[in-house]
């Protein structure tokens, strides 16, 4: 599969602190990449840069068509940052159908604010993943609030999207779920991204290999 989204030498600074300091990341079609790192290390910032929600201080984000203008998201992008990002006063049904471009076929008539945390999360994921023409999927902590049935559904949905050729990036602390679904693992530390494959991480051991790598990379330099 070809590379659908590439980030090269991304820099982003907040209040004098470089959250990203030359980060590189390539997302290929047909692959699920897990983004791993401690709280506050810049995972959400990286996702927002790739989505075009914020601009990098330096560096480029590009697709097969070329370099994207700063603050512009790629075509065919579906992004979801969690149930808390859905406007609380809107109708769940109208929001989901709008986000999915009419592909979501549920019949939830309540307002978003009246839904449980898990129901909001499922609603957002279903609408995001149902959107037609999606080739790039970016998800921030998608398993948060899901019960076991919801987690199984999400894992299957991500695998299906990947098999259809989408490039998927998932940021999460749920190492067990990442070990199950991901082809590659991107560790973010000190503003840089280091990527390792499933084979290199020996995920046959479950999440233990990921946890050991997380611990090793979280130690003070």
N, C-alpha and C positions, 0 to 999 in steps of 0.2 A: 504493500500500500504506500501511497505517496504521503509526503509531509503536508498536512493541511494548515497548520499554524505554527509559526516559528517566532520566538522571542530572542533577540540578540543584544547582549550588553545593556540590559535594562537597569536603570538607576532611578531610585525614588527616595527622596529625603523629606523627613518631617521634623520640624523644630531642630534642625541641625544634626539629626541622626539619620544615617543612611540605612533605610529598611532594606532596600535592594541595592546591591553594589556591583553591577556587572553581571546580572543573572542571565543565563541562557536556558532555553527550554524549547524542545521540538515535539509537537504532537502529530503522530501519524495516524492515518485512517486505519480503522480496524484494531486499534489498541486502546486499552484503558490504562491510564496513568494515575497512580495515587500520589498526592502531594502531602508530605509528612513533615512536621516540625513542631516545636513547642509553641504555646500561646504567645502571641505578640511578635513572632519572628518575621511576619510579612506575607503569610499565605493568602489572606484575603486581599491584601494589596496587589499581589501578583495576579490573582483572579480578576480583580477589577481593572487592572491594566490590560490584560488580554481581552477583556470584554469591551474595552473602549470607554468605560465609565469614568476613568481618570487618565491623565496624561503622564507619561514618564518624564523625568527630568532629562534623560538621555536614553539612547538606545532605540531599537525599532521592533515593531511587530509586523509580520508579513504573512501572506497567504500565497497560494500558487499564482495568484494574479499580480503579486508585487507587494511593496511596502504600503502599509495602511497609514493614512494621515493620523497624527496624534489625536487621541480622543475619539477615534472611529472604530467601531467593532466590525469584525469580519462578517461577510454575508453567510447565511446558513448557520448562524450561532444561536444556540439555546442556552440560557444561563439562569440559574436559580440559586439564591443566597439564603434560603430558609423561609419557613412560614412567617417569621416576624417581619419579613420584607413585603408581605402582601398588605395593601391598604386595608385597614380593619373595617371601614364602614361600607365597603363595596359589596355587592352581591357576589357570593362565591361562584355561582354559575356564570354570571356575565364576565367576571374576571378570568375564569379558566377558559371560557370559550374565546375570549379576546386574545389571551396569551397563546393559545393553541391554534389560532386562526380557524376556529370552528371545528377542530378535529376532536376536542374533548366532548364526550357524549354523556357525561354524568348529569344528575338532576338535583344537585345540592342547592336548595332554595334559600338557605340561611345567609346572613351576612357573615363575612369572614370573622368578625369579632366574636361571634357566637359559636364558633367552632372550637373544639378542643385542640390542643397543641399538635397532637398526632394527626388529626383530621386536616388541619391547615397544611401540615407538611406533605401529606399524601396528595392533597389537592394541588399544591404547587408542583410537585414532582410529576404527577400525571399530566398536568397541562403542559409543562415544559417538555417532557419526553414525547408527547403526542404531536407536537408541532411538526408539520410536514416540511420536507426539504432541509431538514437539519443535518449538517455534516460535522459540526463541532459542538460538544456539550461540555459546559463548565458548571460544576456543582460544588457548593461550599457546605460541608457537614450535612450531607443529605440523609444520613441514618438517624440524626437526632430526633427524638420523639416517636420513632417508629417502634411498633411492637414486633415480635418475631415474624408474624405473617407479613407485615409491611416491609420488613427487611428482606424477606425472601422474594417478595414481589419486585423490590427495587433491584436486587442482584440479578434477577432474571431479565428485567427490563434493560439494564445496562448491557448485559451480555448480548441481548437481541440487537440493540442499537450498534454495538461494536461489530457484530457479525454482518450487519448491513453496511459497514464501511465508515462509521462515524469515528472521529477522534474524540476521546472522552478524558477529561481531567477532573479528578475528584479529590477535594481536600477533606481530610477527616482524621480524627483521633481514634476511630474504630478500627484498630489494626486487624482484628479478626476478619472483618468484612473486606478490608483492603486486600488481605492475603488471599481471600477467596476469589475476588473478581479481577484483580489488576494483572496486567502484563508487565508493567514497569513501575518503579517507585522513585519519585523525585524528592530528595531530602533537601530542605531549605535551611541553611544556617549561615550566619554572618553575611547575609545579602547575596549568597551564591547558591546555585542549584546543582546538586550532584545526582545523577540518574543511575540506577542499577536495574538490571532485568530480573524477571522472576527466577530464572535459572541461577543467577548470581546470588539471589537472596535465599535460595533453597526453601521455597514456601511450602514444600512438603511437610515441613516442621510446623506448619500453621503460623500464627502470628509471632511466635517466639523469636524467629530470626529478625523480623521487623523491629520488635521491641529492643533486642540487643543492639541493632544498628542505631535505633533512635537514641538509646542511652549513650552509646559511644559518641554519637555526633552532638549530644547535648552537654557533654563534659566541657568544662572551661578549656579554652585553647592554651 
